[in-house]
Amino acid sequence: MEKYFFSEIKPEYYNSIRQYRDEMLKEKSDFDGCSGLQKFDDIEKWDLECKLFERYDTLPPGYSIGFEYLYLLNDEVVGMLNLRPEAESHPFLSKYGGHIGYSIKPRYRKKGIGTRMLKDFLPICKRQYHLDKVLITCNKNNEGSRRIILNNNGVYENDIYYSPDQEYLERYWITL
């Protein structure tokens, strides 16, 4: 029986995280919601880096508090999600990044897992982080991400041009 669940980063999932990273790199996928995982060969060091963003006293200057979640099918990491609960007060996140970034392991895409992951996470945003709404953005050409957002009652607000990548982002709000 399939069991989907969220977990924080734990050593028992390091190997699955490494496999996730390897597949994302092989497929040349964007690492949205992965807290810079692509830059880390050592998963333990990535875990330690992620923990810096969870507390104000270790938060690097200019960044916002953030929490990394693994989405597992049984014990395999099939998705990752990063929550920035204070996105609305951050100059970059309030325009471009939003509250939630996410990605799905390439072999699990187009199977409804992204929609399910976001749907399963929204109650956590409300209950644990006391959010009433979340901003989620996606690249204008990312049909998969757009469908995930729309399948979770995302309401389109506008497009915004992101000059470093020379592309437009779509901004959506989901009321919790």
C-alpha positions, 0 to 999 in steps of 0.5 A, a space after each residue: 500500500 502506498 503511503 505518502 508523508 512529509 518528513 524533516 531531513 533525517 540521516 535515514 533519508 540521506 541515501 534517498 536524498 542523494 538519489 533524488 539529487 542525482 536524478 534531478 541533475 541527470 535530467 537537468 531539472 530545476 531544483 525549486 524548493 530544494 534549498 540549494 541541494 544541487 550544490 552539495 555532494 555531501 548530503 549531511 552538509 546540505 542538511 546542516 546548511 538547511 538548518 541555518 535557515 530555521 532560526 533567526 540567530 543562524 539565518 544568513 543576512 538578507 535571507 528569510 526563515 525557511 523550512 525544508 520538507 521531504 515528501 516521501 512515498 513509503 521511504 523514497 523521497 519523491 518530492 521536496 518542498 521549502 516553506 518561507 512563512 514570512 515571505 510577504 515581508 521579504 523584498 525578494 520572496 514577496 515578489 518572486 519566490 513566494 511562500 512555497 517552492 517545490 519540485 518532484 523527482 523526474 520519474 514521478 512527474 505527471 502522476 498527480 504527486 505534485 498536486 497531492 504534495 501541495 494539497 497535503 502541505 497546505 493544512 500544515 501551513 495553516 495549523 503549524 505556521 498560522 498562515 491564512 494564504 500562501 503566494 506561489 509563483 511559477 515560470 510562465 512556461 512551467 505548465 506542470 507547476 501551474 497545474 499543481 497550483 490551479 489544482 489546489 485552488 490557486 488564484 492568478 494575480 499577475 505576471 512579473 518579469 524576473 530580469 536575472 533569468 529574463 523570464 516572466 513568473 506567474 503569481 498565484 494565491 491560495 487561501 487556506 
